[in-house]
Amino acid sequence: MHAGLGFSAATAGIAWAAQPTGPQPPPLRPGSRIAALAPGTWLDPEDPLLEQLSRRCAAQGWQLIQPPQLRQRWRWFAGTDQARGAALRDAWRDPAVDALFYVGAGWGSARVLEMGWRFPDRPRWCVGFSDCSTLLLAQWAAGSLGGVHAWFGGNELQWQRLVALLQQQTVAPLQGEPAVTGSAEGPLVVSNLTIATSLIGSRWLPDLKGVILVLEDTGEAPYRIDRQLTQWRSSGLLHGVAGIGLGRFSWAEDDVLPGDFAMEEILLERLAPLGVPLVRDLPVGHGRPNLALPLGRRARLDGGTGRLTLLDL
């Protein structure tokens, strides 16, 4: 399938590493080159994000590269699957590119994976969230460190936290609300819940045994969150998870009728019985702040204090 683009059938046997090991990618420095990619939905030409991101990168001495695919549109996607896949492949293969910024979200990243994209097992900074959680999870499953769950908007404090992580500097712990006491350590896996649920049964959802799992979502009513978490429990995906952090979950007010579970109630009802440390209301996910977290970095989750701390590299 599209062999000229370096893709193969998604059903072909691929040996994925469950727990990548080794160093993070080299820190970004002045002169680093960053490819901006839209692996999903097309970008609104009126959206000021790219202009803001370009200025922010320039202030760090980084060059933001904007390939032609970034401005394409096919139906609700930023170009055809082939065009988006080729842009991702080219950025990964270009030795002069130091990081990939997934600036488009919406929907469509999974279609690039369906074409058979094989993430190399070498480390690579790749930053995004929401629908792009698909690519971050698949990168981790393929044995590659360097995925960062983050967004490029928000205030300067949010941006500087991402900059610090990409420069391999220390960042402050995240503070949430205690839910189930206990302390756990393990590598971080961070994702949008709906996107991760859509990968169940595929090779792109990594082994979660021993990890600190951080989930967030938006636009999903509590009953749909209940449905998804019940699927996670029934499939055994949560067996062996070391700890769980919950970021921001947002929904429409009329999604909850009198007598229904509130969002916080259904999250705790589904997850607290697992008996692992649980922290809620972490400043992660859709909305502000959306503070950066690196996949694969070892972290400590304290269910007594509500604190999530990144450990030393």
HELIX and SHEET records of a PDB file:
HELIX    1   1 ALA A    3  LEU A    5  5                                   3    
HELIX    2   2 LEU A   49  GLN A   60  1                                  12    
HELIX    3   3 PRO A   68  ARG A   71  5                                   4    
HELIX    4   4 ASP A   81  ARG A   93  1                                  13    
HELIX    5   5 SER A  109  GLU A  114  1                                   6    
HELIX    6   6 SER A  130  CYS A  132  5                                   3    
HELIX    7   7 SER A  133  ALA A  141  1                                   9    
HELIX    8   8 GLU A  156  LEU A  166  1                                  11    
HELIX    9   9 LEU A  193  SER A  198  1                                   6    
HELIX   10  10 PRO A  222  SER A  235  1                                  14    
HELIX   11  11 GLU A  253  ASP A  255  5                                   3    
HELIX   12  12 MET A  263  LEU A  271  1                                   9    
HELIX   13  13 ALA A  272  LEU A  274  5                                   3    
SHEET    1   A 6 GLN A  63  ILE A  65  0                                        
SHEET    2   A 6 ARG A  33  LEU A  37  1                                        
SHEET    3   A 6 ALA A  99  TYR A 102  1                                        
SHEET    4   A 6 TRP A 125  GLY A 128  1                                        
SHEET    5   A 6 GLY A 147  HIS A 149  1                                        
SHEET    6   A 6 LEU A 293  PRO A 294 -1                                        
SHEET    1   B 8 LEU A 174  GLN A 175  0                                        
SHEET    2   B 8 ARG A 307  LEU A 310 -1                                        
SHEET    3   B 8 ARG A 298  ASP A 302 -1                                        
SHEET    4   B 8 SER A 183  ASN A 192 -1                                        
SHEET    5   B 8 ILE A 212  THR A 218  1                                        
SHEET    6   B 8 GLY A 243  SER A 250  1                                        
SHEET    7   B 8 LEU A 278  ARG A 280  1                                        
SHEET    8   B 8 GLU A 177  VAL A 180 -1                                        
END                                                                             
